[in-house]
Amino acid sequence: MTITNLDPGPRFAPIEALAFGSNETVVDKVLPEMLHLIDPHWYEFPPMNPLWHGLLGFFMACITIIAFAGNGMVLYIFTTTKSLKTPSNLLVINLAFSDFCMIVVMGPPMLVSCYYETWVFGPLACELYACAGSLFGCGSIWSMTMIAFDRYNVIVKGIAAKPMTINGALLRIFGIWLFSLAWTVAPLFGWCRYVPEGNMTACGTDYLDKSWLSRSYILVYSIFVYFAPLLLIIYSYFFIIQAVSAHEKAMREQAKKMNVASLRSSDQSNTSAECKLAKVALMTISLWFMAWTPYLVINFTGVFETAKITPLFTIWGSVFAKANTIYNPIVYGISHPKYRAALYARFPSLACQPSPDESGSVASSATTAVQEEKQSA
């Protein structure tokens, strides 16, 4: 008797799949039209535990709601409050706009993909999703870099600084988006490409491609969109803090000569507020880099093959990158007195208004004074 159609099963089943209890892989649920974008590396791994998809979906739902409300509120308050319509604040508006667009465009698709445990919108949507992440991510970091330069210009150079005009701010914003767009469309024309990530619920750059064409894009992109802005921001805030420290030291020495405890004048208060603003901005930028560093680590791990990237490992890039969209509205809402006042006037239940004693404090009034000085400069 002849036995036909025997299926011997997978002769080379991955160890991970056997440990998971089946011979399924993380690629099994991927749409057929997406398979040409999947790197063979991912066929080695079993499906992710559905619990991770559930947790990722829950986290993304929370981030989407908070970021939508927070950045939407910043855009509304800054664009409808006359006292906040200044050249410097145009950069703040641009930052909120970038974060707002990121979460609106990228939040819902990832929520749906987490529900189905794979990307369900097809290859074109995958490329557009990855383009949005690159465009708005680059736009955010360079907006924050321009904000740092503006504060460096006002605080370090002082009255010698050339004031920023509306046209100057708009020119900077145009340059930010043009620069970001150039990096975004490059993979669409063959310099690297956009593919599903290991968790199969999001898309990004192909860091597993061993060709130097793809590797060179990731390396050059990281220089101009990660390391260069980081160094420029560190440079700006180093000299901001240095200038503030030197001024404070001079004021203390002058107080000793005059045999008084302190020269607590409005100028001194303004200087203290400048230091507070520098710390707030530095914290904001640090949070942004903390959000994008996981993606850098994942991409560099793939490029340099320093470790084996698992689907679960790729989740953290999406988690931390999306989380940065909630940092900026929180920080600016707490640190910007005029924004806080306008928010309290229109939505009292949403604002943390200080008590009468606190509202008259030196720190609060000084911060407002420095903001007015910067906006009029």
N, C-alpha and C positions, 0 to 999 in steps of 0.2 A: 504494500500500500504506500502511495506517495503522499506525503504531507506537504501542502503548499501554503503560501501566504503566512508563513511563520514570522512573527514579529519578535526578534530577539531583544527588543528594547534598546535603550541608549547604552552603548558599550562604554561610553566615556562620560557617565553622569558626574557632574561636579560634586565635590565633597560637600559643598554648602547645601546643594539640593538634597543630597541624601540625608544630611543632618536635619533638614527642615521636614523631612518625612515624605517627600514626593520628588518627582523628576521635573517639576515645573520650573520655569525661570521667570525672572522679572519682566521679560519681554513678551510673555505669552498673551497679555491683554492688549498689546500695542496694535493699533489699526494697521491693516495690510499695507496701505499706502504710505505708512510711516517707516516701514522696515528698512528702506534704503538709507535712512538717516541714523540707524542704530549701529553703534560700534560693536564688533564682536566681543569686546571686553565684557559687556553687560550680560551676555548669554551664560556667563559663569555663575550667576547669582540666582538664588531662589526668590520667589516673590516676597516683598516686604510684608511683615506682619500687618494685617488690616488696622491694628490699633494705631500704628504710626500714621497711617493715612488719616484716621479719625482725629488724632491729636493735631496733625498739621492743618487739617481743615478747620478745626475749632480755633486754633491760633490765628489762622489767616482771617477768619470771620471777625475775630476781636480786633485785629490790626486794621482791617478794612473799615470797620465802623468808626473806630477811634481816629484813624488818620483822615478819613473823609470829613468827619465833623471838625476835627482840630484844624486842618489846613483850610477847609472851607470857611471856617470862622475867621482865620487870619486874613484870608483874601477879602472877605466881606468887610471886616473892620478897617483894614489898612486902605482899602479902595474907596470907602464911603466916609471916612473921617478926614476932614480938611486938614487938621494939624498933622496928620500922618502922611500926607501926600508930599513927600520930599524926595530929592534925588537918591539919597542913601537908602531910603525905605523901598525904592523901586527894586533894589537887589533883594530885599527881604521878601517882597511880593513875588519876585521871580523864583525864589527858593521855595516858597509855599506853593506856587503854581506847579513847579516841577514835581514836588512830592505829591500834590493832589492828583495830577495826571497819572503818576506812577501807580498809585493805589487804585484809581478808577479803572485804568486799562488792564492792570495785572492781577488785581485782587479777585474779581469774580471768576475769570477763567481758571485760576488755580483752585478755587473752591469747588468748582464743578469737576475738575480733574481729580481732586482728592476724593470726591464722592464715587467716581467711577474707577479710581485707583490707576488711572492712566490718562494720557493726553488724548482727548476725544475730538479736537477741533481741526485736525488735519495738518499737513506739512506747512501750508501757507500761513495759517494762524500761528503755528509754532515759530516761524521766522519773524512774524510781526510782533509776537509776544517778546521774543528775545531782543528785537530791535528797540522796543519800548523800554526794556530794562536798561539797555546800554545808553539810549538817548537821555532818559530822565535821570539815570544815575550820574552820568557825566555832567548833565546840566546842574544837578544839585551840588556836586563837589566844587565845580568852578564858580557857582554862585557864592558859595561860602568862601572861596578864595578871594573873590572880588570884595566881599564884605570885610574880610581881614585887611585887604589893601586899603580900603576906604578908612578903616579905623586907624591903621598905621599912618596914613596921610594926615589925619586930623590930630591924633594924639602925639605922635612923634615930631612931626614937622610944625605943628601948631599954627601960628598966624602966618608962617611962611608957606603954608601948604596952598596949593591951587585948589579952590573949591570945586567940588563935583557939581556939574549942571545936569539938568534934565536930559539934554542931548547926550552928554557924556555917559550918563547911566544907561540910556537906551542903546548907545553904541556898544557898551560893555555887554549888555544883555544879548544884543544881536550877535556879537562875537562868540559868546558862550554857546548859543544854539547852533551857530554855523559850525563851530569846532566840534560840538557833540554829534551833529548830524554826519559830519565827514567820517568819524570813527564808526558810527552806527551802520552806514550803508556799505562800508568796505567789505564786510563778509558777504554781502549780497552780490558782489562783483568778483568773488573768487579768492579774496584774501581772508582765509579761514572760512568758516561757515557756522550757521546756527543749527543746533541739533537738540533732541530731547536729552535731559539730564538723567542721571542714573536712577532717580526715583520715578521717572517717566511721567511726572505730573507737572513739569515745568521745562523750559527750554533755555539754552544759553550757548556760549561758544564751544566749539569742538576742541577741547583741550587734550583729547586722546589721539588725535591725528598726529602721526609721527613725521609728517612732511614738515620741512623747515618753513614752508609758506604759511602754514597754520601756526607753527610755533613762534615765528617771527612776529605775527600779528599780536599774539597774547603778550609777548615780551615788550614790544614797543608800546602797546596800549597801556600796559601796567606802568610804564615809565611816565607817560603823558597824562594819565588819568588817576594815578595813585601816588607814585613816589614824588613826581615834580610838584603837584599841589601840596603834598604834605610838607616838603621842604620849604616851599614858599610861605606857607602858613606859619610854620615854626619860626622862620626868619622874621615875619611881621610881628608876631606876638613876643618874640624874644626882645626886640627893640622897644615894643610898647611897654612891657614890664620894666625894662631897664630905664626908660625915660621916666616912668612913674616913680620908681624907687629913688632915682637921683633927685627928683623934685621933692619927694617926701623928706629925704635926708637933709636937703637944703632948708626946708621949712623948720625941721626940728632944731637945726643949728641956729637958725635965726631966732627961734623962740628962746633958746638958752641965752643968747646975747641980750635979749630984751628982758630976761629974767621973768618970763611968763611960762605957764604950764603948756600952753598950746596956742598956735596961731590958727584957730578954727574959724577961718573966714570962708566966704563963698568960694574963693579960688581953691582953698585947701579942700573944701568939700567936693568940688568938681574933680580934683585930682584923685581923691579917694574913689569917686564914682567911676572914673576912667579905669581904674584898676579892677573894680567890680565888673565893669562891662567886658574888659579883656578876659577875665576869668570865665564869665558866662559864655563868651564866644569860643574860647578855647575848649570849654567843656562840650559845647555843641559840636564842634569839629571833631573832637575826640570820639564822641558818640557815633558820628557819621563813619569815621574810619573803623571803629569797632564793628559797625554794621557790615562794612564791605570787606574787611580783612578775611573772613571765612571764604568768600569767593576767590580772593587772591590766593589763599592757601590751596584751595581745591584745584584751581587752574595751574598753579606752579607744581603741585604734586603730579598732575597729569603730564605736564610738559617735561619735567625732569625725572619722572618715574621714581620718585623717592619712596613711595609707598603704594599699596594696592588700594585703589579707591572703591568703596562699596556704595551701593545705592543709598543706604542709610546715611553715610557720610555726606552725600550731596544735599541732603535735606537742610543742613545747617546753613548753607549758602543762601537758600531761599528764605529761611526763617529770619536770619539776622539782617539781610538786605531789605526785606519788607519792613522790618521793625524800625528802620531809621526814619520812616515817614511819620512816626508819631513823636519823635524827639523834638523836632524844631518848633512846632506850635506850642508844646508844653514849656520849653525853655523861654521862648519869646513872650509867651503869655505871663510868665512869672517875672521876667526881668525888665520888661518894657512898661514903664509907668503909664504912658499915654494910652498904650494898647489896653492895659488892665483897666484904666479909668473908662475908656470907651466901651469895653466889654461889660463892665459893671453897669454903665448907664443904659445899655440896650438889653442886656440879659443878666440881671442881678443874680439870678440863681446859679449862673455858670461861672461867676468870677469870685476870686478870693480877695475881697476888699479889705485893706488893713484897717485896724481900729483908728480912732481919731489921734491917739498918741503916736501911733506908728506912722500915720500918714504925714505927720509933721516932722518926722525924724530927719536928721541930716542926710542919712544915706538915701532916703526916698527922694527928697528934694534935689539932692546933688545929682542923682542919676538922671532925673528929668532935665536938669540944667545942662548936663553934658550932651544928652540927646538933642536938645535944642541947638546947642553950639555946633554939633556935628551936622545937623540938618540945614542950618543956615550957612555953613561954611561952603 
